[in-house]
Amino acid sequence: MALSRPKTAATILLASVMAAGLSGCFAPGNAQPAANADARIKVAMLQPPRSGLTPLSDDAFKLSRWKTAETLIVLDSLGDAQPSLSTAWNQLDSKNWRFELRSGVKFHDGTSLTAEQVAASLTAAANASPKPRILDGVQLTVRTDGGNAVVVTTQNEDPLIPQRLSSPQLAILAASAYKPGGVVSPLNAGTGPYVLAAADGTTSATLNRFDGYWGEKAASSGVDVQYVPDGTARAAALRTGNADVVEAIPVGQVAQIDAQLIHEVPMPRTNTLYLNSEAGPFADPAVRAAAREAIERAQIIERVYEGRADLAEGLLGPALPWAAEERKNASYAEALKKRASAGPANGIRIKLGTFTDRAELPEVAVQLEQQLEAAGFIVEQDVREYQHIEADAIAGKFDAFILSRATVLDSGDPVAYMFSDFACKGSFNISQFCDADVDAALTKAAAVPAGPERRAAIAAAEALILANDAAVPLLHERVIQGESARIRDVERDPRERALITSKTGISK
């Protein structure tokens, strides 16, 4: 039976107040617009900007989702590189890549896209302090190659350079965006179908159609964005027609909304139970196997997530559509046969940790405690805010730890996540796991260029990790996206890079 979430009077009042506030910023949404070309899209977003919308921070993903700032490369559903501001590329040698640029592209301030400005934008990102996350550990330089191409050079061989250049944090902006002191302002400086015309701090943003766009012109005259951190208020904005697109509807609010307005998007995020394989009870593979066999994942999904999550068959979920196919290979099944058999768990004491910042995780901990104790374990819980528990988790002070973990970073590739969590020298190795075969498999996968062979190598590494029970994947999360009845062609992107596009508009 699904857990209920009672509403307090204060919560209901807050939702009403915030919904009313939204209606003051957005035009009333009850009447259908007569002319869709002149209508504006109303968006309610979860989080306000944290860094003034600079593309060198996570705020870059907002610019990408609003289709105002663009990158040289975009990724398809498999994570393979596709053209954007660059139309073609080739690897000159192990450390040099050449990218040809699209001709006829204008920035929003009227200047033209040139090789010099592309090189300047990428160089600014490479030299930023702190660097964009996608460039962690990567040393690169960029030079022009004629008037319509750039060459990207890396200090070390890197087969993922095209994928890295797809990161919204490496968007190409006009020279006018780069201010003294390292400040980067995306106002009137992108190349997308929408111009970021105004940004009101952590309150709102206004975007207008860019008639000089190089591609398909925007179907809507503009986009009006409001930041609405309160989930109840975001849900109310969708119900009342005060928003056309709403990020992250809380599970507890879904029942109050017309089902036709709700769309579930699989996320590249896995809720995982990490088992300490170095010290304590779970240093014994048979005890790890006992924990794995005790867990009823479907029950957790139903009771905590109200059925709105996907049961995990591996570390990588449906947001990576190729992962399930790779698990059908005979070699994958053969690797899993090497799992240890479950041993007795009666009376074994374990310390289980997680954090409160994600509301579902303490509930998951309760369910896991019940399941593990039913198998004979004696469970002690330690639940704190993430900032107060992360260091202890990484230091191996828990026997088991529940984490909601992003499995795909900005390059669209999971190898970095696997290295971080499961390599002997991984910086986020909560399982304290070290296995020479896994390290070799990860090293092999990292060296293979993007494509089918790399995906097969990633799956082989996943199978080895699961065979050792270093972690027990529980479920893959979904985000619930709200879309009004009058909106069409909104993107439902697992990577959260796309939302509003040229095609998104208001139906007649």
MOZIWO-V728343 format. One line per field, one symbol per residue. burial: b if it has 16 or more other ideal C-beta (glycine too) atoms within 10 Angstrom, else e. A space follows every 50 residues. Layout:
# MOZIWO-V728343
burial = ???
This chain:
# MOZIWO-V728343
burial = eeeeeeeeeeeeeebeebbeebbebbeebeeeeeebeebbbbbbbeebbe eebbbbbbbbbbbbbbbbbbbbbbbeeebbbeebbbeebeeeeeeebbbb bbeebebbeeeebbbebbbbbbebbbebeebbebbeebebebebbeebbb bbebeeebbbbbbbbbbbbbbbbbeebbeeeeebbbbbbbbbbbbbbebe eeebbbbbbbeebbeeebbbbbbbbbbbebbbbbbbbbbbbbbbbbbbbe bbbbeebeeebbeebbbbbbbbbbbbbeebbbeebebbbbbbebbbbeeb bbbbbbebbbebebbbbbbbebbeebbeeeebeebeeebbebeebeebeb bbbbbeebebbbbbbbbbbebbeebebebeebeeeeeebbeebbebbbbb bbbbbebbbbbbbbbbbbbbbbbeebebbbbbbbbeebbebbebbbebeb eeebbbbbbbbbbbbbbbbbbbbbbbbbbbbbbbebbeebbebbbbbbbb bbebbbee
